[in-house]
Amino acid sequence: MGRRTRKLDEIGAWSEIKLEIIRKYAAAYSTILAKQPRLQHIYVDAFCGAGIHISRETGQLVPGSPLVALGVKPRFHEYHFIDLSKTKVLALCEVLKDDPTVSVYLGDCNDILLKQILPRCRYDDFRRALWLLDPCGLDYRWSVVEAAGHECGVELFMNFPIMAINRDVGRRDPSTVTAGAKQRMEQFWGDGSWWDVMYSSDGTLFPELLRKVEGPRIVEAYCRRLKEVAGFLYVAQPLLMTNPANAPLYYIVFASHNQTGMNIADAIFRKYRAQDRK
């Protein structure tokens, strides 16, 4: 009846790398914030999962992002874990020890982040927060990202789901994109400007003929929005994660108001970009 009898999610090597990146950054972040006694620092995972995965490569158990964060020293003052799946929330609660610094939420992270967690992350209240938005699809909304950007104490790691974007709205024939897919993309992007980013007539003989642009241009445009609309001062060059067939899965995006945080994230990303070139 313990966690080993539950069906656990399998994760690929790219997800294990992502967990390692989160661990490294969270450790550096917590070390710096712990030296400032006036500040309280908070960890938030909006798609926390069951807390344990199985490695597709080795078949071994792999601690999920909640356990990665809880293992960081010095510890954060608070941990907030959210998931929409009741099964995963119950599994996570089995894995977690009874800890007064941990709160687990069942529900839509967009509402929970805005109504319950963001008020606990106020810069003027001497609070700082590291948020992880790591869904499989277009599940977090721009309204959440923008609200976090306007609250100067929040730093974000985001999964920019380029594979899901290409599947839902990145069609060779733009007329085949459904109304539902357009609506999901608009909530994710924040407005309808995604269409002019996604489709271009550049390089075609006829201006009325549109073609989908490549992933780097799409994520670059999103990163510009993080600065120009959400108000983040710093956005690291995104790190592309691919599967064994070298197909793009998602970009890891980091946004912050802090130059030191930007430098740390960029250094971590550079290490994995260098490994890709070997």
N, C-alpha and C positions, 0 to 999 in steps of 0.2 A: 504494500500500500504506500510505500515511500516513493521518493521521486524517481527511483530507477524503474518502477513499474509504469510510469507515465511515458507516453510517446513524446520524445524530445525532438526539437527541431535540429536538423542537420545543417551545419554551416560549412562553407567553403574556405579555402585558404585566404581569400580576400577579406572575409569577415574576421578571421583570426588576426590579420594584420590591422584591421580597423580597431579591434579591441586593444591591441598593443599600442596603437597611436593614442587612443583615449586614456589608457593607463599612464603613459609617459607624460601626456600633457596634464592630466589631473594631478599627478604627483608633483610636478613642477609648480602648478597653480596653487595647490594646497600648501606647499612648502613656503611659498612667498606670502600668501595671505595669513598663515598661522603666525608669522612674525609681526603682524600688525594687530595687537590685542583689541583695538577699538572696533575692528571689523569682524563680522560673522560671514562665513562663506558657505554656500549652499550648492548641493549637486542635484540636478533635475534630469530625469530620464523619461521622456514622453512616450516611448514605445519599448518598455522595459523587457517584455517577454517573461519567460518562466524562470530566468536566472541561471539556467544550466542548458548547454547545447551539447551536441555530439559532433566531433570533427569528422567531416567527410573524408579527410585525408587519412586519419589514423584510427578512427572509430573510438577515440578516447573522449571522456567527458571534458568539456571546456567551460570554465566559468563565464557566464554572460556579463553584460555591462553592469548590472547592479552589483554583482559580487566583485567585479573589477574595481568599481568605485569604492566599495566598502573596504577593500583591501589596501587602499592608498593610505600612506602615512605621511604627514599627520592627517588625522581624520577631518572630514568636513563637519561643520556644526549641525547640518541637517541634510537629510536625503529624502527626495520625493520621487517615487516610482509610479508610473501610470501605464495602464494598458486597457485596451478595449475588450480583451478576451477574459472572461471570467475564469476559464480553465487555467490560463497562464497566470493570472493574479493569484489564484488559489495555490498553484504550484510554487510561485515565488514566495508566498507567505510560509509555505512548508520549509523552504530552503533558508529563509532569513531567521536569525535568532531574534528573540524578543528584545527590541532595541528602541528606546524612547526617542532616538534621533531620526528614526525611519518612519515615513508615512507612505502607504500604498493606496492607490486610487484605482477604482474600476470605472471606466467611462471614456468619453471622447476627450482626448488630450487638449483639443483646441479650447473647449469651454473651461476645463480644469486649469489650464495654464493661465488663461486670462483672468478668471474669477477668483481662484484660490491661491495660486502660486505666485503670480507676478506681484501681488501686493506684499509678499514676503521678501521681495528682492529689491526694495527701494534703495536707490543710491543714497538718498538723504537720510535714511535710517541706518546708515553705515553697514549695509548688507551688499554682498557681492555674490554672483551666482554663475555657475557653469551649467549650461543646458545642452542636452543631447537630443536632437530630433533625427531619429534614424528609422523611418518607416520603409516599407517595401514599395510603396506607390505614392500617389499624390495625396497624402493623408494629413499633412499639416497645412494650415492656411496662411496666406500672406499677412492677414490681420494679426496673427500671433507673432510672426517674425518682426513686423513693423513695430508692434507694441514693445517687444524686447529691445529693438534698436533704439527706441526713444527713452528706454530706461537704462541709463548709462552704466549701471552696475552688472549688466548681463552680458556674458560671452556665449557664443553659439558654436557648436559643431553640428553641421547639417548634412544629411544624406540628400544630395541633389539627384533624384532618380531618373537619370537620362534614359535608361532602358524603358521604364514605364511611360515616360513622356513620348518617346518614339513610338511605342506601342499604341498609346491612346490618341495622340494628336499629330504625330509626325508621319504623315502618309505621303506617298508619292503623288497621289491625287487628293488635293486638299478638300475636294467636294465630298469625300467619303468620311470626313471627320464628323462624328455624331454630335448632336446638340448637348447630350449629357457629358461627353468628353470635353467639349468646349467649356462647359460650365465648371467642371472639376479643375481644368487648367486655369481658368480665370480666378477661381478661389485660391489656387496655389500661387499664381503669379501676382495677383492683386488687382489686375485690370485686363483689358483686352489687348494691351500692347504686345502680348506674347505672340500674337498672330503675325505681326510685321517682323518680329525677330525670327520666328520659325520658318516663314516662307518668304522667298526673295525672287525677284525676276532678274537679278544680276546675272550676266553671262548668257542670257537667253535671247533669241532673236526677236521674240514677241513679248512686250511688257506685260501683257495680260496672262502670260503663262508663268505660273509660280512653281518653284521647286523648294523642297525642304533643305535647310542649311545643315551643316555638320554640328555635332555636339559641342565642340569648343566655343563656337559663336553663341550658342544658346546659354551655356553656363556663364560665359563672360558677360552677357547682357544681364543675367540675374545678379551677378556680383556687382554690377554697376548700380542696380536698383538697391542693393543692400546699403550702398554708400549714399546715393543721391536721394532715395525715398525713405528708407528705414533709418538712415542717419548714422550707421556704423562708421567709425573713423577709419578702421583698418579691416581689410578683407584679404586673406592669404590667397596666393595662386592655388586654385583647386587641385586636388589630387585625384586623378582618374583611377578607378578600380575596375579591373577586367576579370573575366572568367578564363579558364585554361585555354579556350579557343580564341582568346584575345578580343572577345566581344565586350564593348563598354557596358558596364552595369550601373555604376553611379559615380558621382564625384563627391569627395569629402570636401565640404566648404567650411571655412572658419571665419567668423566675424567677431570683432571686438572694438571697444573704445580705448584699448590699452596697448601702447607701443610694445611693452615688454611681452605681453601675451602674444601679439602678432609675431614678434621675433622668435619666440619659442615654437609656436605652431609652424612657422615657415621653415625653421631648422629641422623639425621632425619630418615635415613633408618632403624636404629636399633629400633626406636620407633614403626614403622609400622610392623617390624618383630616380635616385642614383642606382639603387638596387635593380630597378627595372631595366636600366641600360646595360647591365652586366650580362 
